Amino acid sequence: MSLWQMSVSGAVMIVVITVLRALLLERLPKRTFLVLWQVALARLLVPFSVPFGGSVYVLVQRGTQAVTGTNRPAAGPTLPGDFTAGMAAEAAAAPHPAAVQAVPVWAVIWLAGVLLLAAFFAAAYRRSWKKFQMSFPVEQPFARQWLQAHLLRRKITIRQCAFITSPLTFGVRHPVILLPKKTDWRDEATLQYVLEHEFVHIRRFDAVTKLLLTAAVCVHWPNHFVWVLYALANRDIELACDEAVLHRFGRDARADYARALIRMEETRNGFAPLCSSFSSNAMEERIVAIMKTGKTTIVSVLLAGALVVGTTTAFATSAPASTEELDRQMNQKASHTVTEEETMMSYVNPDDGKTYYSFDDGKTFTPLTDAELEALCPTQDIEWWTYDEYKAWLDNEKIQLQSMLGERGSVNGGEEFVWTQEKIDETIALYEETLQDIKNGMMYSKTVDGQDDVLVVYDPADREMGTAAITK
């Protein structure tokens, strides 16, 4: 998948999740939407998709075919699920690699945006990190008791810092819960809520999720929907943590937890990316969600699971490749023979595992099974050179070429030349390269269907890619 296709399909998922969130946020477990955001992140950052017959892009593909009357996509952005024709057309239209190609202006602008955003986030995190390094470890009996009751494989550290006004968590391998210097250690009830909230962040690796959100924003910065993802996913990380804390302490703790949240709210004193903070911009949304938190029932869990599975299979997958073009070609001609002027090209589509072939120099590609390929292009009777046979032929050819010194020869097109020693040496060197290729495993045809004026070269090492060359 291209970056553009990833961005478009990711935007579709973001719109769908945003609508579902607006309708069902108070009816389903909050973590439901966090999982959906993570699926959207995968759609934005993973450069391939899984073909599925139930994908919504099957309908898009059928609509495109109905409008254009062809298996290839209509003009404009290629939609997920029908990429192969577009990829093939781009490959065929691309100039020779040796040609000097100008870098598109949009690519330069996109890359500049990526680098600027990455530098911005990195600088913001570095500033925060320097402040965090000026913190000091907590030596409080309550903190020690809490840590002993909340053991993880990753060692958690509680520290205090004079440069923050509300608790936060940072670090993945060595997570740190950072508390304000003015923390009241006598208010154990509030501290229980605060530390439990940060513990949920650590246990769920929310720092990694925030890192992926930042990466998605940097890579897809021109896509406005990705900024929506960044804002709402960060909100839902906090909502899911609030819900987990209330499940730990019970619904009766809702009012106390909400008051603790309000007391710990800060006037924001800086941008700290990749850190999980107890406070949030959407404080009102969090308070309302806390007060409306209900019991998690089996029905709500099943509905949440169905929503995640349904949304993922419908919008995070791609449409399988269409076979209509293959049927049309099979009906038009029962067989096809590759002529001397044609070159057969092929590649394997990682989305569906099928091999796509072209008989018109890459203008169109069609998926074919081995049986279908055999029907279109009957297998030729090829006799291959062995190393010893070619070596014996070359030894004799060297004698023949040396005997032609000073004689006239001609090449295709009738152009004449004189066999000089330099030309003889060049010709022998080419033959010796072929001999070395055969020794290394390359296969060169001796005869093709009984004829020796057609050369077929085959590299078994490239068999998985399906590459072959047929030349005159």
N, C-alpha and C positions, 0 to 999 in steps of 0.2 A: 504494500500500500504506500502511496505517496503521502507526503506531509499534508497536502491539501485534502486528500481523501480522509485521512485521520481526523483532521480538524472539522470537516463537514459532518462526519458521522458522530464525532464527539459532541458537536453542537446540538445535533438532533437529540442525543441522549440527555444533555443538560436541560433542554427545553421540556422534555417529557418528565424528568425527575422534578423540575421546578413546579410543574403543574401538579404532580402527585403530592409533592410536599405541601403545597397550599391547601389541598383538599383533605389530606389524611394525616397531617402532622400530629394532631391531638388524638387520633384514633388508633395509631399503631406505635409499637416501641420505637423510640427515637433512633436506636441503632440501625433500624431498617434503612433510613435515608443515608446514614453514613456508609453502609455497605453499597448502596446504589451509587453514591459519589465515587467510591473506590473503583467500581466497575467503569464509570465514566472516565476516571483517570487512566485505567488500563486501555480504554478505547483511544485515548489521546496520545498515549506514550508507547504502546506496543504496535509495531509496524506490520501487523498481520491480523487477520480475523478468521473465524471458523465458519465455513459455509454451512447453512442450515435452511432446510425447506420452509420452516416457519418464520423466517426473518421477514420483517416488514419491507425489506428491500426487494423481496420477490415481487411484491405488488408494484414497486417503483420500476423494476426491470420490465414487467409486463406492460405497464403503461408506456414506457419509453419505446418498446418494440411496437406497440399498437400505433403510436404516433409516427414513428420513423419507418415502420414497415421492414425493419431489419434487426438482426441480432446485436448490431453494434450500437453503442449509446448515441443519443442525440448530441448536437453541438453544445458546448458549454461544459461546466464542471462534471467530471465523471462521478457517478454515484457509487457507493459501496456495493460490491457484489458483481459488478460488470466491468472490472478493471482490465481484463486481459486484452480486449481489443484495443483499448486506449493505450496500454503499455506497448503493445506490438506496433501500433501506428507511430508512437513517439520514437521507438527504437529504429523503425524503418526510415523515419524522416530525419533522424540525427545525422549530422555530417560525419565524415570519417574521423576516427580519433586523432589522426595526425594533423587534421586541420585546426587552425587557430580559432577558438570559439570565444565570443564575447560573453561575459557574465551578465545575465539579465539584471536590470536595475532593481526590480522587485526583490531579487535574491540578496542584493547588497543591503537594501533597506531592512529586510527581515533579519539578516545576520547582525546588522548594527543594533537593531532593537534587542535581540537576544543577548548580545554582549553587554549592552547598557543596563538591562534589567538584572542580569546575573551579577554585574558589578555592584548595582544598588543594593540588592539583597545581601550580597557578601559583605559589603561595607557596613550595613545596618547590623548584621549579626556580629561582625567583628567588634563594633562599638559596644554592643551589649555584652559580648564575651569579656572584654576588658573590664567592664564594671563588675561582672560576676566573679572575676578572679580576685577582686578586692573584698570578697566575702570571707567570713570566718565560721568555723564549725560550731554547731550548737552543743553545748554541754548542759543539757537539762534532763532531769530524771524522766519527765514525761516523754521527751523525744526518744530516749533510749528504749523505754518500754514500748513505744509505738513501733519502732523499727524491729524489735524482737518479735512483735506480733504480725509483722508484714514482711516476711522474708521472701525474696526472689533469688533466682540464680544470679541476676545482676545485682551487685551491691548498691543499695540506695544510701545516699548521704543527705543529711539535712544541714543547711547552712543559712546564715543570715547576712543581709547586705543593706547598707545604708542608702543605696541608690535606687531602691524600688519601694513602692508603697502598697503592693499587693503580692500575694504568693504566685510563684510560677515554677515550672519544671523545665529543665533543659538537659540535653545529653541522651544518648541511646545506650551505649555499652556501659557507661558509668553514670546513671541518671542522678540528678541532684534536685532536691526540693529546696527552693530558695525562698526564704521568708523575710519580710521587712525587719529592720533592726528594732523597730518599736513594737514588735509582736508581744502581746500580753500572754505570758505563759501561765497565768492564773486562770484564764478563761479556757478551761480544758474542753468544754462542750464545743465551742467554736473551732478550736484547734482540731478536734476529731473530724469535723466536717471538712475543714480545709485540707488536712493531710490525706483524708480518704479520697477527696476529689483528685488531688495530684497523683495519688497512688494509682487510680484508675487510668489516668493519662499514661503513666509509665507502663502499666501492665498491658495496655492495648497498643503500645508503640505509636502513640499519636504523633510523636516527633518525626517518625518516618513518613506518616501520612502528610504532615505539613511540608516536609521536604519535597515529596512528590507533587503536592499542590503548587509549590513554588516553581518546580521544574516545568510543570504544565503551563503556567503563566509565562515563563520565560520563552518557551518554545512556540507557544501559540498566542503570543501577545496581540497580534492583529485581530484575533477572534474575540469579540465582545462577550460572547457567552462563556468563555473560559474565565473571565473576571467574575462573572456571576457564580460560577462553580467555586472559585476561590473564596468568595465572601460567604456563601451559604454553607459550604462544607466546613469552614472554620466555625460557623455558628453551631452546626449540628454536632461537631466534635464536643463542644461544651454542653449542649443539651443532652447528648448521650451520657456524658460523665455525670451530670446532675441526676439523671434518671438512675444510673447505677448506684450512686450514693444513697438515694432515697430507698432503693431496694435493699440496701445494706442496713439502714437504720429504721426503715418502716415508714408508712405513710403518715404516721402521727408526728414525724419529725419535719414535715414540710414547712410549717410556719417558722420553726427555729432555723432551719437551713436557709430559708429565704432571707430571714433577718441577718444571718451571718454573711450571706452573699452581699447584702446591701452595705453592711458595715465594712466589708473588705473592698468595696468598690473604690477605684482610684480615679484621680484625674490623670489621664494618660501622660506619662513622662517620657515617651519615646517609642519608636517602632522596634519591636523585638521579634523578628521572624524566627520560625523554627522552634519557638518556645510555647509551651502550653500554660496559659495564664488563668488564674481563678476568676478574674473579672473578664468582662466582655463588652463590646460596643452595644450589642443587642440585649441590654440588661432587662428591659421591659419584657421582651420575648421570653427570656429565661425565667423571670419571676412568674409570669403567667403559666408557663409550661410546668414549673415546679408545683404550683398550687393545683393544677389540673391533673397531675400525675396519678394514675389509677393503678389497679392491680393488673399484672400481666397474665392474661388468660391463655389457655391453649388455642382458643379461636383466633385471638390477635396474633399469636406466634405463627399459626398456620397461614393466616392471611398475609402476614409479613413475608413469610417464605415464598408463598405463591407470587406475591408482587415482585420480589427480587428475581425469582426464576423467570417469570413471564417477561419482565422488562429486559432482562439480560438476553434471553433467547431471541426476543423480537427486535431489539435495537442494537445489541452489541455484536451480532453476527452479520454475515454477509449472505447474499443470495448465491446459490450454486450456479455454476456456469450453464448457460442455456445451450441446448442441443438442436435448436431449430435450424441454425445455419448448416449444421452437419446434415440434417435430414434433407434440406433443400439441395445441397451438393450431391448427396447420394441419389436423389431422384433425377437430377439433371444428367448425370453420367454415371454409368455403372462401374466404370474403371478409369484409371488415370495412370499414365506412364510419364515419369519425369524425363523430359527431353534433355538433350545435351546443353541447351541454352539455359536451363532452369537450375536453381539451387534449392534443395530442400532444407528448410530451417525448422528448428523445434526448440521447445523449452518446457520445463515442468512447472506448473502453477502450484506453489506451496499451499494455497488456500484450499484447493480440492484434490491435489495429488495427481491430476490428469496431465497427460502430455499433449501439448498443442503444436500443430504442424502448419507450415506455410509452404506453398508451392509457387508463390508469386513474388519472391524476393522480399518477404516480410510485410506485404501490404495487408494481408488478412491471415488470421490464425484460426485453426479449428481443432477442438479436442478429438482425438482418435484413440481407440483401443488398438491393441496389436492386431486383432482380427480385421478391424476396419482399415488400418493402414495397409495390411496385406492385400485387401480387396482393391484399394485404390492404387497401390504401388506393388505389384507382384514382386516377390523377392527375386533378385537377379542371381544368376549362377556365376559366382565369383571364385576364381582361383587366385589364392594369395601367394605372394612370394615368401619363401622361407629365407632365413639369413644365408644359409649355405648356397642356395640356388642363386640368390641375387649376387653374392660375392663371386661365384663362378662366372656369372654373366658379366659382371663388372670387370673382372680380370681380362676376359676376352674383349670387352668393349674398349678397354684402355689400349690394347694392341691395335684394334681397328681405328680408333681415333688418332693414334700416333702416326698411323700409316697415311692419314688424310692430310698431313701437314703440307700447306701450300695449295691445296685444292680449293675449289669454289664450292660453297654450299648456299642454301636458301632457308629462310624461315617462313612461317605462316604469313601470307600476304605477298609472297614472291620476292621479298627483299633479299638480295644476294650479299654474301660476305666471303671472306677468305679465311680458311682455317689456319690461324697463326698459333704459335706455341702457347701464347697467353690465353687464347680462347679455348684451346684444348685443355689446358690446366684448369680453367674456370669450369668447364663442363664436367671434368672428372671430379672436381671438388663438390659439385652439386650432387653427383651420383654417390659420392662417399658420404655426404650428409644423409641421403636417403638410406644408405646401408646402416649408418649409425642409428637412424630412427627405427629401422626394423629391429636392430639389436636391442633397442630400448623398449620395444613392445608395440610400436606403431605398425599398422597393417597397410600394405600397398598391394593393389590388385595387379595380377599378372595378365589375366584375361577377364572380361565381363561379358557373359553370354557368348563366350567363344571369340570375342573380338579383343584385340590388343591395342585399339586406338582410343579407348576410354580408360581413364584412370580414376579409381576410387580409393580414397585415403580414409582410414578409420582409426581413431584413437580410443582403445578400450578404456583408458583412464577417464574419458569424458562420457562414458556410456550413461551414467546417471543423469547427466545434463541433456542427453539425447542429441548430441551434436554430430553432424556428419557432413562431409563435403563431397560433391560430385562435380568433377571438372572434365573438360575435354582434353 
